[in-house]
């Protein structure tokens, strides 16, 4: 191996170890940590974050990357080594533009932001959260100002989650999607709605848990390299290619959260477990972007998990586990889990309405960054957009502008990745079905190996080697394109609702 | 605050954060980590260990401590600040005597040592473990050579676990204890043994767990600052004064492991939860020594947990939880949990025989370090000493010389702290009963607040401020003295066995 590549891998290995140590501490914080541990955990995480940042912005690393440029340009540009230099150089350049003082300020205000968000929710009073959010928006504006080369202030934020993606691209994509989704929802609303009351009844928690585990085992989740625990806000986290864990929540009176939550997190985890082991401890084992990650979770949650072939296989088993479903037909079940109902809460939204929740958030974020909207006016702005897009009005800010934790932790520019992930999932799905023509038949038989192998080969193994648009184009022949998603939604709901 | 003290606290805070982050990773490794995570975890722990060691031996820290010497000598020598300087200086001096090369060698050989110990146990073949153990002994001899000022090579090792304790002191203590314990065991062996077969029957695991939790809640374990999980080899670990966790194992066919294991670990955890918050993030929140820690675990496990007053309170409740005990009288139960039976395995040994297991190990360790014993001859040496002290002969090396993990991980000099802990627990117990004359009556009523408050005031809050001998003398008026333990054992077993 080129000696400088070896040196680079040693530095990246330490950064990766520090980040993964932080991840273990974060996992524990959200699963098992007693309340008393919070303050000390904050100190521990702050130190590990600082050490990782120092290494990731060190002049030594910069010099090494500079020295590696000619070598990286002399080899196959898609090779692991060339990509390692490229991706690391990009991240290094971005990280070194941000003064340490800003990072400390941001860490402090987002810690405070999360506290005041929780207090504001408990009190049902947005004004408690407002001052922290104002400061967070200011700091996000300041962050954007460190990157004058980006065409829009939102670009630099988005780029942290979606390397290479431009705000103008996302806007264009969303503008193509929105009218079609609004139209579809209107058409659905004109039809009698389906019944899903059978999903809202007592379901034994342990049996729910075991059923979810049984399904994802069949999907291909590797329990020797992962595990599942409970968490209030489910997430997936990796400490290594060989230790990728999921968390799930279980509602004793509603089947969906455990079921689709488990499939969703499993999709993320299969991505994590599928990275090329050669990428371990380089930072490139983490996945191409949040949107590509979300494409994997959504694919298993929705394209597989809410499909008819899936339940042709699993529904008899589910009925056996929960005899209270024995009089609910497969078709009624399928329709029930796909019920469309414009609602207030993003995380509970169905496939047809979900993206509208995202667009609303992205529009608000852009307006905030541009200074077109004021933090103090957000509740009103939120409610008016909810009315416009979804026809519903939040009765309070807890179910409105304060429903998501993201802004309180400074994650502005993050939401759009959820909708992009939906679009990518459908785009991939069309390609997969071309490559595996009998996929539906395989799923009907409970066979997921070929699907997983396809994802491993085309998406998972690459880790973060390619930028999201690059990867999607490489695999499907075009960049992110909403057409497949619209086709998917229209076909599915036309059948269910007889449009 | 003296500015240099502030600087010192900042450095120690970072070291503490790194060590506590390692502790979280270690806890996860032993409770929840999937098998696949082991390799990456090794890398993460090695890095955190390296960073902590670098900080703990940095010239900057040395200079700071040197500069603080006059200040520390000018204030109350028992104050937190004076002790912080003293304890940290001592640890710094010791750590800087050890070359980094030695630390790396030692880390490598002990990783290998644990692997080969496990393989040797699986194969029932000591010779698989022998080469690694030979190298470990060599490295422990080399370690001792870095400290020519200690009077015995064993001293420098022991001192890592028992600051300030000399091998000659421990030998003298053990020489006083051994004949008395051997005599006691012989006297017991001459009497008909008690029956404890009722402890060996099926006990529902969940009910066992809940009963243990109920008891330690009453002992005073603070669940807001801790939690309990299952582990193959139970341990207690702290990530902060406010996050001290215990682990326990449950045997579905034997009540003792869960019950006394839980009380034991709770004893450690009460110590951890009881440190003065002012010592948080200084390294002094960890406890005075292993022996003092063990005095706390043994006190709750044995002096409280195997006492008659304890079960006068809890036995009716235990009988209610496990109706299969309804025909076992309180007296029979009390005798059963205190049954003496010389046996092969240290961790299963009763109070009367336990210390002999330790003395045997310490004698072997000293002989190894002195070069008087060879690693290849250990199985034979072990078995002959077992015969001599306990009258039993291991049928194989798994139940003999290979039963403990300690030597494979380089922990030579550690075992004696277990026996010292027993002695200290009884010594403290006599003092506590002088200070709280109606303690037995309080325990009979399930009241443990005064006991815990006494321990908090006299032991827990001090953390590692005082050396173990210093602390024991401060509290009881004399250094570690085996007389109290002999009195305790003799009285207890005379009653049980009618000696």
HADDOCK unambig.tbl for C-alpha pairs under 7 A between the chains (distance, minus, plus):
assign (segid A and resid 17 and name CA) (segid B and resid 43 and name CA) 6.78 0.50 0.50
assign (segid A and resid 17 and name CA) (segid B and resid 44 and name CA) 4.87 0.50 0.50
assign (segid A and resid 18 and name CA) (segid B and resid 44 and name CA) 6.88 0.50 0.50
assign (segid A and resid 21 and name CA) (segid B and resid 44 and name CA) 6.32 0.50 0.50
assign (segid A and resid 24 and name CA) (segid B and resid 25 and name CA) 6.74 0.50 0.50
assign (segid A and resid 25 and name CA) (segid B and resid 24 and name CA) 6.73 0.50 0.50
assign (segid A and resid 34 and name CA) (segid B and resid 224 and name CA) 5.50 0.50 0.50
assign (segid A and resid 34 and name CA) (segid B and resid 225 and name CA) 5.71 0.50 0.50
assign (segid A and resid 34 and name CA) (segid B and resid 226 and name CA) 5.73 0.50 0.50
assign (segid A and resid 34 and name CA) (segid B and resid 227 and name CA) 6.69 0.50 0.50
assign (segid A and resid 34 and name CA) (segid B and resid 243 and name CA) 6.68 0.50 0.50
assign (segid A and resid 35 and name CA) (segid B and resid 224 and name CA) 5.70 0.50 0.50
assign (segid A and resid 35 and name CA) (segid B and resid 225 and name CA) 6.63 0.50 0.50
assign (segid A and resid 36 and name CA) (segid B and resid 224 and name CA) 5.63 0.50 0.50
assign (segid A and resid 36 and name CA) (segid B and resid 225 and name CA) 4.61 0.50 0.50
assign (segid A and resid 36 and name CA) (segid B and resid 242 and name CA) 4.92 0.50 0.50
assign (segid A and resid 36 and name CA) (segid B and resid 243 and name CA) 5.92 0.50 0.50
assign (segid A and resid 37 and name CA) (segid B and resid 225 and name CA) 6.49 0.50 0.50
assign (segid A and resid 37 and name CA) (segid B and resid 240 and name CA) 6.75 0.50 0.50
assign (segid A and resid 37 and name CA) (segid B and resid 242 and name CA) 5.40 0.50 0.50
assign (segid A and resid 37 and name CA) (segid B and resid 243 and name CA) 4.74 0.50 0.50
assign (segid A and resid 40 and name CA) (segid B and resid 240 and name CA) 6.07 0.50 0.50
assign (segid A and resid 43 and name CA) (segid B and resid 17 and name CA) 6.79 0.50 0.50
assign (segid A and resid 44 and name CA) (segid B and resid 17 and name CA) 4.88 0.50 0.50
assign (segid A and resid 44 and name CA) (segid B and resid 18 and name CA) 6.90 0.50 0.50
assign (segid A and resid 44 and name CA) (segid B and resid 21 and name CA) 6.31 0.50 0.50
assign (segid A and resid 224 and name CA) (segid B and resid 34 and name CA) 5.50 0.50 0.50
assign (segid A and resid 224 and name CA) (segid B and resid 35 and name CA) 5.70 0.50 0.50
assign (segid A and resid 224 and name CA) (segid B and resid 36 and name CA) 5.62 0.50 0.50
assign (segid A and resid 225 and name CA) (segid B and resid 34 and name CA) 5.70 0.50 0.50
assign (segid A and resid 225 and name CA) (segid B and resid 35 and name CA) 6.64 0.50 0.50
assign (segid A and resid 225 and name CA) (segid B and resid 36 and name CA) 4.63 0.50 0.50
assign (segid A and resid 225 and name CA) (segid B and resid 37 and name CA) 6.47 0.50 0.50
assign (segid A and resid 226 and name CA) (segid B and resid 34 and name CA) 5.73 0.50 0.50
assign (segid A and resid 227 and name CA) (segid B and resid 34 and name CA) 6.69 0.50 0.50
assign (segid A and resid 240 and name CA) (segid B and resid 37 and name CA) 6.74 0.50 0.50
assign (segid A and resid 240 and name CA) (segid B and resid 40 and name CA) 6.06 0.50 0.50
assign (segid A and resid 242 and name CA) (segid B and resid 36 and name CA) 4.92 0.50 0.50
assign (segid A and resid 242 and name CA) (segid B and resid 37 and name CA) 5.39 0.50 0.50
assign (segid A and resid 243 and name CA) (segid B and resid 34 and name CA) 6.68 0.50 0.50
assign (segid A and resid 243 and name CA) (segid B and resid 36 and name CA) 5.94 0.50 0.50
assign (segid A and resid 243 and name CA) (segid B and resid 37 and name CA) 4.74 0.50 0.50
